[in-house]
C-alpha cells in the first residue's frame, strides 16, 4: 500500500505546478510527490518548495516512497531521530523517573560537549539517552545495577529501539558499541564515545557531591585525570569549580 499523501488517487487540484528555477529563470514542472527535479535548461537540481517533508524526516520508508531525499531532509531525520529515541527511553522506563532523569541530564551535558568536539549529535544523543537502558534487565536477572551487567543487557534493547525507529545500520552499530562499554574506555576511542563518557561522568560527580562533598583540590585532580575531552573538562570545571 502506498502512502496516501503520495498516492495520486487522493490528489486535489494544484497537485501539479510550476516552479521558477533560481539559476536561469526557466519554469520547472513539479508533481507534488517529487522531492527534486532538474531544470531542463540549465541542469540545476531543485528541491520541491511546496512538498511537505514532515513524514520523510522520520519514516523509515521515506526513500522508497519519495526517492532520493535532499540533504536538508536527511539532516532533519537525524535531528528528529534523537528526539524519538528520548521518547522511547521514557516509555521503556515507564515510572522510573530516577533513570529517566539521569538519562535526560546526561543527554543535555552530551549535547553541550558534542558541539565543541565536532562529534555526531545523532549518535551521541541516542547513546546518551540509551546508555543505561539495560539497567532494569540487570536488576531482573542479577538483582544488581553493576556496570558490567548494564553493558551486557543494554545493547540488544537499544538495537531493538533503534531498528524500530528506522535508524541506519551503521548508526545502530556505533550506538550499541558505546552502550556496551560506556563505563570502560578502551585505549583508543571515538570522539562520540568520549563525549558520552564525559557527560555521564559529570552527572555521576554531581550525585557524589550531593552524598559527600569532595574538596575542590581533589575535584580538580579528578577532572584533569579522568575526563576524555577538553570540552568535558571545561564543562566540569564550570559546574564544580566556579
Backbone as CSV, one residue per row, in Angstrom:
resi,resn,N_x,N_y,N_z,CA_x,CA_y,CA_z,C_x,C_y,C_z
1,UNK,0.842,-1.199,0.000,0.000,0.000,0.000,0.872,1.242,0.000
2,UNK,0.541,2.187,-0.844,1.309,3.416,-0.932,0.804,4.454,0.064
3,UNK,1.717,5.302,0.529,1.344,6.374,1.452,0.252,7.224,0.804
4,UNK,-0.893,7.448,1.492,-1.992,8.233,0.902,-1.569,9.619,0.464
5,UNK,-0.624,10.232,1.192,-0.180,11.566,0.828,0.532,11.613,-0.507
6,UNK,1.054,10.455,-0.956,1.771,10.409,-2.229,0.995,9.647,-3.306
7,UNK,-0.180,9.159,-2.982,-0.987,8.398,-3.934,-1.840,9.373,-4.758
8,UNK,-1.656,9.367,-6.084,-2.331,10.336,-6.966,-3.851,10.215,-6.926
9,UNK,-4.384,9.092,-6.460,-5.832,8.939,-6.365,-6.434,9.915,-5.352
10,UNK,-5.611,10.353,-4.410,-6.092,11.261,-3.357,-5.722,12.714,-3.637
11,UNK,-5.123,12.970,-4.784,-4.683,14.332,-5.086,-5.861,15.254,-5.377
12,UNK,-5.637,16.531,-5.100,-6.622,17.574,-5.366,-6.059,18.533,-6.408
13,UNK,-6.878,19.440,-6.944,-6.350,20.422,-7.903,-5.161,21.173,-7.304
14,UNK,-4.169,21.410,-8.145,-2.962,22.074,-7.685,-1.850,21.111,-7.330
15,UNK,-2.068,19.814,-7.570,-1.048,18.815,-7.256,0.101,18.842,-8.261
16,UNK,-0.129,19.491,-9.419,0.925,19.674,-10.416,1.090,21.175,-10.611
17,UNK,2.316,21.655,-10.514,2.535,23.102,-10.555,3.923,23.404,-11.108
18,UNK,4.154,24.663,-11.414,5.429,25.097,-11.972,6.202,25.928,-10.944
19,UNK,7.526,25.738,-10.966,8.431,26.450,-10.064,9.494,27.127,-10.916
20,UNK,9.873,28.332,-10.562,10.900,29.058,-11.309,12.293,28.633,-10.848
21,UNK,13.123,28.248,-11.793,14.499,27.868,-11.477,15.259,29.111,-11.005
22,UNK,15.878,29.069,-9.826,16.583,30.253,-9.316,17.869,30.562,-10.083
23,UNK,18.355,29.600,-10.895,19.598,29.814,-11.630,19.379,30.479,-12.982
24,UNK,18.346,30.014,-13.713,18.180,30.538,-15.072,16.811,31.168,-15.314
25,UNK,15.894,31.030,-14.373,14.582,31.647,-14.511,13.581,30.844,-15.304
26,UNK,13.949,29.657,-15.771,13.014,28.827,-16.526,11.971,28.200,-15.600
27,UNK,10.860,27.790,-16.174,9.810,27.118,-15.404,10.096,25.623,-15.355
28,UNK,9.975,25.064,-14.172,10.172,23.626,-13.966,8.880,23.049,-13.398
29,UNK,8.329,22.061,-14.081,7.077,21.466,-13.645,7.332,20.413,-12.564
30,UNK,6.589,20.502,-11.480,6.686,19.554,-10.378,5.360,18.846,-10.169
31,UNK,5.428,17.535,-9.876,4.313,16.808,-9.312,4.499,16.873,-7.787
32,UNK,3.427,16.914,-7.037,3.513,17.136,-5.594,4.317,16.049,-4.858
33,UNK,4.451,14.847,-5.458,5.158,13.771,-4.780,6.630,13.671,-5.183
34,UNK,7.113,14.639,-5.982,8.513,14.622,-6.396,9.352,15.460,-5.430
35,UNK,10.386,14.855,-4.859,11.227,15.589,-3.910,12.174,16.544,-4.629
36,UNK,12.678,16.144,-5.811,13.594,17.005,-6.572,13.348,16.833,-8.068
37,UNK,13.759,17.823,-8.842,13.761,17.748,-10.305,14.898,18.589,-10.828
38,UNK,15.367,18.262,-12.033,16.409,19.053,-12.670,15.799,19.975,-13.722
39,UNK,16.312,21.198,-13.748,15.882,22.159,-14.765,16.377,21.675,-16.128
40,UNK,15.459,21.564,-17.086,15.840,21.078,-18.419,16.756,22.041,-19.157
41,UNK,16.711,23.309,-18.782,17.513,24.301,-19.482,18.943,24.370,-18.957
42,UNK,19.104,24.484,-17.603,20.460,24.671,-17.059,20.980,23.473,-16.281
43,UNK,20.116,22.487,-16.018,20.560,21.294,-15.304,20.605,21.438,-13.795
44,UNK,20.208,22.592,-13.253,20.221,22.804,-11.811,19.205,21.888,-11.136
45,UNK,19.610,21.300,-9.999,18.716,20.413,-9.254,17.926,21.230,-8.248
46,UNK,16.592,21.186,-8.362,15.718,21.947,-7.492,15.035,21.034,-6.486
47,UNK,14.959,21.489,-5.222,14.151,20.817,-4.214,12.730,21.338,-4.333
48,UNK,11.767,20.437,-4.281,10.359,20.817,-4.400,9.975,21.762,-3.250
49,UNK,9.723,23.034,-3.524,9.471,24.004,-2.446,8.113,23.853,-1.784
50,UNK,7.189,23.151,-2.436,5.845,23.016,-1.881,5.610,21.669,-1.217
51,UNK,6.622,20.843,-1.205,6.434,19.500,-0.672,6.598,19.491,0.843
52,UNK,5.716,18.785,1.521,5.802,18.644,2.964,6.648,17.421,3.276
53,UNK,7.861,17.680,3.779,8.770,16.580,4.077,8.624,16.107,5.528
54,UNK,7.563,16.500,6.199,7.419,16.161,7.609,7.561,14.674,7.882
55,UNK,6.789,13.850,7.184,6.855,12.416,7.445,8.184,11.834,7.001
56,UNK,8.779,12.421,5.944,10.055,11.913,5.448,11.152,12.067,6.477
57,UNK,10.980,13.004,7.408,12.007,13.251,8.403,12.099,12.126,9.423
58,UNK,11.045,11.278,9.517,11.132,10.190,10.488,10.727,8.825,9.945
59,UNK,10.029,8.782,8.808,9.545,7.499,8.293,10.681,6.695,7.679
60,UNK,10.836,5.439,8.099,11.935,4.621,7.589,11.703,4.174,6.142
61,UNK,10.473,4.365,5.624,10.192,4.007,4.234,10.233,5.227,3.313
62,UNK,10.734,6.350,3.819,10.676,7.608,3.067,11.394,7.504,1.726
63,UNK,12.561,6.865,1.717,13.320,6.798,0.471,12.606,5.939,-0.563
64,UNK,11.925,4.886,-0.126,11.158,4.064,-1.063,9.962,4.844,-1.600
65,UNK,9.381,5.653,-0.737,8.173,6.387,-1.090,8.481,7.604,-1.962
66,UNK,9.526,8.339,-1.567,9.809,9.621,-2.213,11.017,9.604,-3.131
67,UNK,11.802,8.546,-3.075,13.033,8.531,-3.859,14.156,9.227,-3.115
68,UNK,15.109,9.757,-3.845,16.264,10.409,-3.234,15.832,11.648,-2.451
69,UNK,16.249,11.712,-1.192,15.867,12.835,-0.336,16.952,13.898,-0.326
70,UNK,16.567,15.166,-0.313,17.552,16.243,-0.278,18.328,16.248,1.036
71,UNK,19.560,16.805,1.045,20.414,16.773,2.240,19.774,17.382,3.473
72,UNK,19.003,18.462,3.284,18.397,19.111,4.446,17.366,18.216,5.126
73,UNK,16.710,17.346,4.349,15.746,16.424,4.930,16.470,15.306,5.674
74,UNK,17.579,14.830,5.107,18.372,13.804,5.774,18.895,14.318,7.109
75,UNK,19.322,15.576,7.141,19.796,16.177,8.389,18.662,16.259,9.402
76,UNK,17.469,16.596,8.922,16.319,16.709,9.811,15.930,15.343,10.369
77,UNK,16.133,14.297,9.582,15.815,12.947,10.052,16.640,12.614,11.285
78,UNK,17.958,12.922,11.231,18.821,12.664,12.375,18.409,13.505,13.572
79,UNK,18.016,14.755,13.299,17.615,15.654,14.377,16.366,15.127,15.080
80,UNK,15.391,14.648,14.292,14.164,14.132,14.881,14.373,12.755,15.503
81,UNK,15.323,11.992,14.980,15.559,10.640,15.493,15.942,10.682,16.967
82,UNK,16.841,11.597,17.329,17.277,11.654,18.729,16.112,12.009,19.649
83,UNK,15.187,12.848,19.162,14.018,13.188,19.965,13.109,11.981,20.146
84,UNK,12.988,11.174,19.117,12.146,9.983,19.211,12.808,8.915,20.080
85,UNK,14.159,8.889,20.079,14.875,7.980,20.985,14.574,8.361,22.431
86,UNK,14.550,9.665,22.711,14.240,10.126,24.067,12.850,9.663,24.489
87,UNK,11.891,9.742,23.584,10.528,9.300,23.885,10.494,7.799,24.161
88,UNK,11.216,7.035,23.336,11.252,5.579,23.532,11.896,5.225,24.868
89,UNK,12.938,5.954,25.247,13.595,5.715,26.541,12.613,5.934,27.682
90,UNK,11.853,7.012,27.612,10.891,7.321,28.674,9.785,6.260,28.729
91,UNK,9.348,5.801,27.570,8.316,4.766,27.549,8.849,3.448,28.106
92,UNK,10.114,3.175,27.841,10.709,1.926,28.340,10.831,1.950,29.865
93,UNK,11.301,3.069,30.412,11.485,3.162,31.858,10.174,3.421,32.616
94,UNK,9.121,3.793,31.896,7.784,3.998,32.471,7.833,4.985,33.642
95,UNK,7.602,4.516,34.867,7.543,5.416,36.020,8.861,5.474,36.796
96,UNK,9.905,4.952,36.204,11.219,5.012,36.853,11.825,6.385,36.560
97,UNK,11.346,7.383,37.280,11.744,8.760,36.998,13.211,9.023,37.325
98,UNK,13.765,8.231,38.234,15.187,8.385,38.551,16.043,8.095,37.314
99,UNK,15.751,6.988,36.622,16.541,6.620,35.432,16.238,7.556,34.269
100,UNK,14.980,7.983,34.143,14.634,8.936,33.090,15.380,10.245,33.301
101,UNK,15.389,10.722,34.544,16.091,11.959,34.849,17.581,11.859,34.605
102,UNK,18.156,10.718,34.965,19.595,10.509,34.747,19.924,10.565,33.258
103,UNK,19.184,9.800,32.456,19.456,9.752,31.014,19.262,11.114,30.366
104,UNK,18.233,11.828,30.782,17.947,13.151,30.209,19.046,14.142,30.547
105,UNK,19.526,14.112,31.781,20.586,15.037,32.193,21.895,14.710,31.473
106,UNK,22.215,13.445,31.349,23.425,13.049,30.623,23.341,13.505,29.170
107,UNK,22.171,13.368,28.574,21.992,13.807,27.183,22.184,15.321,27.056
108,UNK,21.722,16.085,28.039,21.905,17.532,27.990,23.379,17.912,28.065
109,UNK,24.113,17.246,28.948,25.545,17.520,29.025,26.243,17.094,27.730
110,UNK,25.839,15.931,27.194,26.440,15.439,25.959,26.194,16.395,24.803
111,UNK,24.999,17.007,24.784,24.679,17.950,23.709,25.598,19.170,23.764
112,UNK,25.922,19.621,24.961,26.838,20.762,25.094,28.252,20.394,24.655
113,UNK,28.694,19.205,25.052,30.068,18.792,24.753,30.250,18.491,23.268
114,UNK,29.273,17.817,22.665,29.434,17.379,21.269,29.536,18.560,20.314
115,UNK,28.915,19.685,20.665,29.015,20.867,19.809,30.447,21.351,19.702
116,UNK,31.173,21.279,20.820,32.566,21.731,20.838,33.504,20.703,20.222
117,UNK,33.187,19.436,20.400,34.086,18.362,19.969,33.848,17.912,18.532
118,UNK,32.810,18.446,17.896,32.520,18.126,16.486,32.244,16.639,16.259
119,UNK,31.553,16.012,17.221,31.124,14.639,17.021,29.807,14.595,16.272
120,UNK,29.194,13.423,16.236,27.911,13.244,15.551,26.791,13.352,16.588
121,UNK,26.019,14.450,16.579,24.987,14.630,17.611,23.951,13.518,17.647
122,UNK,23.567,12.988,16.494,22.543,11.939,16.469,23.039,10.685,17.189
123,UNK,24.284,10.301,16.928,24.851,9.122,17.583,25.065,9.391,19.065
124,UNK,25.655,10.524,19.381,25.973,10.859,20.771,24.712,10.927,21.623
125,UNK,23.696,11.632,21.148,22.497,11.811,21.958,21.678,10.527,22.047
126,UNK,21.655,9.744,20.982,20.971,8.450,21.059,21.649,7.549,22.087
127,UNK,22.985,7.528,22.062,23.724,6.722,23.036,23.539,7.261,24.450
128,UNK,23.500,8.587,24.591,23.319,9.186,25.917,21.953,8.828,26.497
129,UNK,20.920,8.933,25.688,19.582,8.593,26.173,19.461,7.107,26.523
130,UNK,20.201,6.257,25.824,20.037,4.810,25.984,21.181,4.151,26.752
131,UNK,22.119,4.934,27.278,23.330,4.307,27.822,23.048,3.373,29.001
132,UNK,22.014,3.655,29.781,21.671,2.791,30.921,20.402,1.976,30.670
133,UNK,20.046,1.777,29.420,18.776,1.134,29.097,18.732,-0.329,29.559
134,UNK,19.897,-0.916,29.840,19.944,-2.315,30.289,19.821,-2.490,31.787
135,UNK,19.618,-1.391,32.531,19.679,-1.469,33.988,18.520,-2.271,34.591
136,UNK,17.329,-2.179,34.008,16.197,-2.956,34.530,16.417,-4.452,34.329
137,UNK,16.955,-4.806,33.174,17.212,-6.224,32.908,18.317,-6.741,33.822
138,UNK,19.316,-5.899,34.109,20.379,-6.288,35.039,19.795,-6.549,36.430
139,UNK,18.875,-5.685,36.833,18.230,-5.879,38.137,17.372,-7.144,38.145
140,UNK,16.682,-7.391,37.046,15.807,-8.568,36.966,16.601,-9.866,36.974
141,UNK,17.702,-9.866,36.229,18.498,-11.090,36.083,19.439,-11.332,37.261
142,UNK,19.991,-10.235,37.811,21.055,-10.396,38.810,20.823,-9.620,40.097
143,UNK,19.672,-8.917,40.196,19.414,-8.071,41.356,20.590,-7.110,41.597
144,UNK,21.105,-6.573,40.500,22.287,-5.722,40.582,22.241,-4.668,39.474
145,UNK,22.804,-3.498,39.799,22.960,-2.455,38.772,24.430,-2.312,38.378
146,UNK,25.214,-3.318,38.645,26.651,-3.274,38.356,26.894,-2.944,36.882
147,UNK,27.921,-2.133,36.634,28.170,-1.598,35.292,28.279,-2.680,34.227
148,UNK,28.953,-3.759,34.543,29.135,-4.819,33.561,27.835,-5.433,33.096
149,UNK,26.892,-5.581,34.012,25.584,-6.128,33.643,24.819,-5.139,32.761
150,UNK,24.899,-3.853,33.094,24.248,-2.838,32.254,24.801,-2.880,30.831
151,UNK,26.110,-3.017,30.741,26.758,-3.044,29.425,26.420,-4.318,28.653
152,UNK,26.119,-5.377,29.367,25.754,-6.644,28.714,24.339,-6.605,28.161
153,UNK,23.403,-6.089,28.950,21.993,-6.160,28.578,21.505,-4.938,27.797
154,UNK,22.262,-3.852,27.839,21.823,-2.638,27.169,21.787,-2.693,25.650
155,UNK,22.860,-3.171,25.002,22.903,-3.129,23.528,21.743,-3.827,22.819
156,UNK,21.305,-5.040,23.222,20.180,-5.652,22.498,18.894,-4.833,22.593
157,UNK,18.655,-4.213,23.751,17.454,-3.393,23.910,17.555,-2.144,23.046
158,UNK,18.728,-1.506,23.075,18.950,-0.316,22.245,18.826,-0.659,20.767
159,UNK,19.332,-1.828,20.382,19.257,-2.268,18.978,17.806,-2.369,18.534
160,UNK,16.959,-2.950,19.376,15.539,-3.086,19.030,14.867,-1.720,18.892
161,UNK,15.174,-0.812,19.803,14.576,0.525,19.760,14.978,1.258,18.493
162,UNK,16.266,1.262,18.191,16.765,1.999,17.030,16.307,1.370,15.721
163,UNK,16.210,0.059,15.695,15.712,-0.626,14.490,14.255,-0.245,14.244
164,UNK,13.459,-0.223,15.302,12.044,0.156,15.173,11.899,1.580,14.644
165,UNK,12.836,2.444,15.024,12.782,3.840,14.592,13.372,4.052,13.195
166,UNK,13.907,2.993,12.603,14.423,3.098,11.244,15.805,3.700,11.141
167,UNK,16.615,3.627,12.208,17.979,4.160,12.161,18.839,3.335,11.212
168,UNK,19.844,3.982,10.633,20.765,3.293,9.733,21.579,2.257,10.510
169,UNK,21.965,1.176,9.826,22.668,0.075,10.495,24.001,0.528,11.088
170,UNK,24.709,1.454,10.388,25.999,1.922,10.914,25.797,2.684,12.218
171,UNK,24.729,3.475,12.275,24.435,4.229,13.483,24.078,3.287,14.629
172,UNK,23.244,2.304,14.348,22.847,1.333,15.375,24.079,0.630,15.928
173,UNK,24.975,0.244,15.042,26.182,-0.464,15.461,27.037,0.387,16.397
174,UNK,27.223,1.664,16.050,28.072,2.517,16.885,27.413,2.832,18.222
175,UNK,26.117,3.129,18.206,25.418,3.422,19.460,25.485,2.217,20.391
176,UNK,25.237,1.032,19.867,25.276,-0.176,20.692,26.685,-0.456,21.201
177,UNK,27.679,-0.154,20.399,29.063,-0.335,20.846,29.374,0.585,22.024
178,UNK,28.930,1.847,21.936,29.143,2.797,23.033,28.461,2.301,24.300
179,UNK,27.207,1.893,24.177,26.452,1.416,25.339,27.115,0.183,25.943
180,UNK,27.670,-0.667,25.087,28.245,-1.937,25.531,29.529,-1.819,26.321
181,UNK,30.122,-0.616,26.393,31.307,-0.445,27.260,31.403,0.981,27.794
182,UNK,30.240,1.609,28.029,30.244,3.037,28.331,30.907,3.392,29.664
183,UNK,31.127,2.404,30.524,31.866,2.661,31.764,33.347,2.299,31.641
184,UNK,33.730,1.695,30.540,35.082,1.152,30.418,35.746,1.589,29.105
185,UNK,36.385,2.751,29.101,37.053,3.233,27.876,38.169,2.292,27.434
186,UNK,38.288,2.149,26.134,39.394,1.381,25.552,40.588,2.307,25.349
187,UNK,41.752,1.749,25.060,42.927,2.609,24.836,42.721,3.641,23.730
188,UNK,41.986,3.264,22.681,41.668,4.188,21.597,40.158,4.245,21.465
189,UNK,39.594,5.469,21.542,38.152,5.618,21.489,37.737,6.663,20.459
190,UNK,36.492,6.553,19.976,35.930,7.550,19.062,35.563,8.799,19.850
191,UNK,35.456,9.906,19.168,35.044,11.142,19.831,33.619,11.003,20.354
192,UNK,32.767,10.244,19.663,31.389,10.067,20.116,31.343,9.343,21.459
193,UNK,32.175,8.312,21.613,32.239,7.612,22.902,32.719,8.559,23.991
194,UNK,33.774,9.315,23.702,34.355,10.204,24.708,33.343,11.222,25.214
195,UNK,32.517,11.737,24.311,31.513,12.727,24.707,30.497,12.106,25.669
196,UNK,29.995,10.920,25.335,29.019,10.249,26.201,29.651,9.912,27.546
197,UNK,30.870,9.430,27.532,31.574,9.075,28.768,31.711,10.290,29.680
198,UNK,32.144,11.404,29.121,32.336,12.616,29.922,31.014,13.150,30.468
199,UNK,29.964,13.106,29.657,28.652,13.576,30.109,28.142,12.738,31.274
200,UNK,28.321,11.436,31.177,27.901,10.531,32.254,28.740,10.769,33.509
201,UNK,30.018,11.018,33.323,30.914,11.263,34.445,30.524,12.541,35.195
202,UNK,30.142,13.578,34.466,29.705,14.817,35.113,28.495,14.547,35.998
203,UNK,27.517,13.812,35.472,26.322,13.533,36.281,26.682,12.726,37.517
204,UNK,27.545,11.715,37.353,27.928,10.886,38.494,28.680,11.690,39.550
205,UNK,29.502,12.627,39.114,30.181,13.508,40.065,29.183,14.371,40.825
206,UNK,28.155,14.831,40.108,27.103,15.620,40.756,26.426,14.821,41.866
207,UNK,26.114,13.572,41.570,25.480,12.723,42.583,26.398,12.516,43.773
208,UNK,27.696,12.307,43.498,28.658,12.121,44.585,28.753,13.367,45.460
209,UNK,28.667,14.524,44.829,28.735,15.777,45.570,27.542,15.943,46.513
210,UNK,26.399,15.408,46.112,25.219,15.501,46.965,25.354,14.599,48.190
211,UNK,25.991,13.426,47.993,26.153,12.477,49.099,27.251,12.915,50.067
212,UNK,28.373,13.345,49.508,29.506,13.769,50.337,30.361,14.724,49.522
213,UNK,30.482,15.945,49.999,31.223,16.967,49.278,32.680,16.558,49.077
214,UNK,33.145,16.723,47.851,34.545,16.464,47.526,35.282,17.794,47.533
215,UNK,36.426,17.819,48.153,37.198,19.052,48.244,37.562,19.549,46.849
216,UNK,37.551,20.882,46.641,37.862,21.440,45.318,39.202,20.968,44.762
217,UNK,40.205,20.824,45.627,41.526,20.395,45.150,41.455,18.969,44.585
218,UNK,40.696,18.109,45.262,40.555,16.732,44.793,39.725,16.686,43.506
219,UNK,38.680,17.517,43.454,37.861,17.595,42.243,38.694,18.021,41.049
220,UNK,39.566,18.998,41.258,40.426,19.494,40.180,41.265,18.366,39.605
221,UNK,41.853,17.557,40.491,42.682,16.426,40.048,41.834,15.405,39.296
222,UNK,40.641,15.108,39.821,39.758,14.134,39.169,39.366,14.597,37.774
223,UNK,39.054,15.869,37.662,38.642,16.410,36.361,39.779,16.335,35.353
224,UNK,40.965,16.714,35.780,42.105,16.714,34.857,42.505,15.300,34.441
225,UNK,42.328,14.329,35.324,42.840,12.976,35.063,41.825,12.013,34.470
226,UNK,40.536,12.287,34.661,39.538,11.283,34.288,38.701,11.616,33.061
227,UNK,38.611,12.873,32.708,37.805,13.230,31.533,38.583,12.962,30.244
228,UNK,37.836,12.657,29.189,38.454,12.256,27.916,38.469,13.366,26.879
229,UNK,37.694,14.430,27.090,37.671,15.543,26.135,37.956,16.846,26.868
230,UNK,38.544,17.782,26.158,38.803,19.092,26.763,37.497,19.835,27.036
231,UNK,36.501,19.642,26.165,35.204,20.291,26.374,34.506,19.723,27.604
232,UNK,34.683,18.432,27.851,34.126,17.826,29.057,34.778,18.382,30.304
233,UNK,36.102,18.539,30.251,36.815,19.131,31.395,36.344,20.558,31.640
234,UNK,36.210,21.313,30.570,35.788,22.705,30.695,34.409,22.807,31.332
235,UNK,33.478,21.970,30.873,32.127,21.986,31.427,32.155,21.568,32.897
236,UNK,32.951,20.549,33.211,33.050,20.088,34.600,33.632,21.176,35.500
237,UNK,34.640,21.889,35.012,35.214,22.982,35.810,34.164,24.047,36.084
238,UNK,33.381,24.389,35.061,32.348,25.406,35.238,31.291,24.996,36.259
239,UNK,30.969,23.700,36.267,29.932,23.227,37.168,30.444,23.074,38.597
240,UNK,31.648,22.535,38.763,32.111,22.161,40.096,33.119,23.119,40.739
241,UNK,33.826,23.882,39.930,34.909,24.696,40.494,34.651,26.192,40.471
242,UNK,33.689,26.641,39.655,33.388,28.072,39.599,32.239,28.412,40.548
